[in-house]
Each structure stands twice: as structure tokens, then as C-alpha cells.
Amino acid sequence: MTPDDTDDTVEYTPAELAADVRTLLGDPASMAAAEALLSRLRNSLADISPVTIALLAVQRNPGRVVDAIAILDANFVDVFAAMAETSLEIAEAEAAERTRLAPLLAEAAQRVLEGTARLENIPAELAYVASIPEAARAKYESAGLSAAEIAGLTQKLTDDNAQRAAELQDEQSRLAAEIEILGEFLRTRDESALPEDFAPRSPVHGVTYRPAVAHG
């Protein structure tokens, strides 16, 4: 809420207006107070009669009734015109923001889907990687190799798959953190939650993921 309404030299851009709208929507106390005022205005207007308007006008501006009503009308026009103009500006700013953020929102949603699917697969892959050295050991034992021979054959395999397991665990942590960040952006539309280098990716076709694991 940085622009100063009293300073006509400050340009209030659509992006700044949209940011202020997000800030206000994230302030439950302010929104509740505004909603209560709006409700009171609607209820009060529904009960107001022409006589009420005329009497109020004369009380505030003694003299001819029609002149008093004209003055009251001018005051009301200023207030409601300002609200109508602000409402239009908000609608235009929000529309512009939707257009501007659409590629980022689509990219974030796609990455959340991809990351979630990948997270679901990692535990099974971790279990598979952990099972490879034992499976190789069992195969060598069945072939009648000595303990020393088996140890020599499986040591590198064990090391390689331990490294792969660590990489999978790192990927698991990174994806979980990324999904949380992108989820925050999708909920709030506040791009300040995104990493600085976040941008829509170029389309990639024909690429599939295949885990790299060492086999005995």
C-alpha cells in the first residue's frame, strides 16, 4: 500500500494495485470491517425514503430544499463515483495480473504435479536400490564364491548404490521444499514466494526418466 492518494504525481500501476488487493484479501480483520460497513450501507439504503433524503439535505444545508438536495447529491456522487472508479481499476488490474501470471501459474501447477508424482515413486526406488547389493550377494553365494570373493565383487556395488540412495534422499527433500513453495504461490498468487530464477520451461518432447542404479 505504498502510493500516496494525496499526491497526484505518484503513478499507481496495475501491478501495484493488484499487490494491494492481495494484501487486503490476506487481512481478515480489514476485510471483515469492510464487509460489515458494506452490509450496513446496503441495509440502510434499503430503508431510506425520499422524505429522509430531503430532510437530511435541509438539515445539513438550510435553504431551498432542491438546492440542499443538489448539494447532498454532489457529495454522494463524489463518494460513489470514487468507489465505482476504484472498483473498475481493481477489476482491470486483476484481469491484467491474471494474464501476466497465467504462464507462471501454469508452470507452477505443472511442477507441483510432476514433483508430487516423483515423490510418490522415490520410496519404491530407494527400496529397490537398497536391495541390489543383497540380491547380488545372494547370486554370488549361490554360485559358490568365497566370502572374500563376494566382498570384493559387492563392495563397489554397495558403495555406488549407497551414493544413489543419498542422491534420491536429497531429491526427495528438494522436491518437498519446492512443492511447498509453489503451493504457496498457487494459493496466494504472490510471486515474491517464487525463486528468483523461476520461469516457464521450454516444451520438451520425447524425454523419459530412467533411474541410474548399479547392478551386479
N, C-alpha and C positions, 0 to 999 in steps of 0.2 A: 504494500500500500504506500509506495513512495511518492507518486506525483502529488503536488500541492494544488488543490482545486482553486485556491485563491490566486494562483499565478498562471495567467493565460499563456505565458511563454513556454511552459513545460508541456511537451508533447506526450500525450498518453497513448501509447501504441496498443494495438490489439493484443499483442503478446503480454504486455504489462497488465492489461485489463483482465485477460484470461487467467493470469497468475493470481491476481487479486481475488477473482471469483473462486479459484481453487482454495485460496487461503480462507476465505469466508465460509465456504462449504465445509472446510475442516475445522470450523469453530462452532461447536454445537450450541454454546451459550448465546453467541451473537445471532445465530440462525433462529433459535427459539424466541429470542426477544423480537426479532424482525417479524417472525410468523405471528406472534401474539399481537403486534401492532397492526399488521395487515388484517388479521381477523377482526380486531376492534373497528378498524376503518370500514370494513365491509358491513359489519353488523350495524354500525352507526348510520351509514349511508342508507341502508335499507329502511330505517325508521324515520329518516328526515323528510319533512313535508315542505312545500313551497313557503308556507307561512313561517316555518322555523328559519329558513334561509333569509327571508325578508326581515324578520325581527332581529336576527343576529347582525345583518348588514347595517341596519339603522343604529343598533346599539354601538357598533364599532365606528360608524361614520355617520353621525347625526346629519339630517338634512332630507333632501328628497329621497324617497325610497328607491326609485330606479337608479339614482346616482350612487347610492350606498351599495346597491346590489352589483352595479358595474365595477365598483372598486373591489368588492369581495370576490367577484368573478375573476378580476385580473390577478388577484393574489392566488386564487385556486389554480388558474391557468398556468401561472409560473411554476407552481409546485408540481402539478400533474404533468405538465409538458416536460419538465426536467426528468421526472421519473420515467415517462414514456421514451424520452430520448436515451436515457441510460439503459432501459430495457432493450431497446433496439441495438445499442452499441454492444451490450453483453451478448445478444444473440449473434451478431455479426462476428464478434471476437471469438466466441465459442465455435462457430462454424469454421472460421479460419484456422483455429487451433486443431480442430478435428482433421481438417485437410492436411495441415502441416505434420501432425503427429501420426497420421494413418500409417505411413511406412514403418515408423519406429514401433508402433503398437503391433503391427502385423509381424514384424521381425521378433519382437519380444515374445509374443504368443507362440510363434513357431519354435523359438529356442526353448521355451518352457516345455512344450510338448516333446521336443527331441530330448531335452535333458531328463524329463521325467521317465520317458521310455528307457533311456540309457541307464538311469539309476535302478530301474527295476531289473535290468539284466546283469548288473555288476555282481550282486551276491552269488549268482549261479556261476559266473565266470571265475570269481575268487575261489569258489569250492572246486571248480574244475582244475584251475592252476595248482591248487594245493594237492590235488590227487595225483598229478602226473608223476612226481618222483616216486611215490609209493607204488604206483602201477608199474613203473619201470623196474623198481627193486624186485617186485613180485615176479616179473618176467625173467629177470636175470637169475633169481633163485630157482625158478622152475627149470632154467637151462643148466643148472648145476654149477654156476660160477661160485668162486670162493667169496668170503666176506670182504677180503681186501680188494678183489677184482670189482665187486659190486660197489664198494665205497668209491673206488676210483672212477667208475663209469657214471655214478649218480651224483657225485659232488657238484660238478659244473651244472648239471641239470637242476639240482636243488637250488644252487645259487641264482641261476637265471630265472627260475620261476618265483623265487623269493623277491627278486627285483621286480618282476612283473606284478606280483601281488601288491608290492608297495606302490607301484605306479597306479594300479587300479584303485587303491585306497585314497591316493592323492586326488585322482579324478573324481572319485565319489564325493570327497569333501568340497572340491571346487564346484562341481555341478550343483550340490545342495546350496552353496552360498549364492551361486549365480541365479538359481531358480527363486530364491528368496528376494534378491534384488529386483529381478524382472517382475516378480509378482507384485512388489510394492509399486513399481511404475505402472503396471496394468491397473492396479486398484486406484491410484491417485492421479494418473496422467501427469505426474510431476517428473519431468525428465532430468531434474537435478539428482534423482536417485540412480541414474544410469552411469556406468563407467564413461569416462571422457571419450574413449575411442569407440563407443558403441555406435554401430551403423548397420543398415540393412546389407546383407551379403549379396554378392552376385549369384545368380542361379547356377547351380552345379548339377550336371546330369550324369548318370551312369556310375556314380561312386558309391560303393558299399563299404561297410565297416567289417573288418575281419581281425579278430584278436590275434596278437603276436605272442605265441607261447612256445616254449622249448619242449620238444618231445625226445624221449629216449629212443 
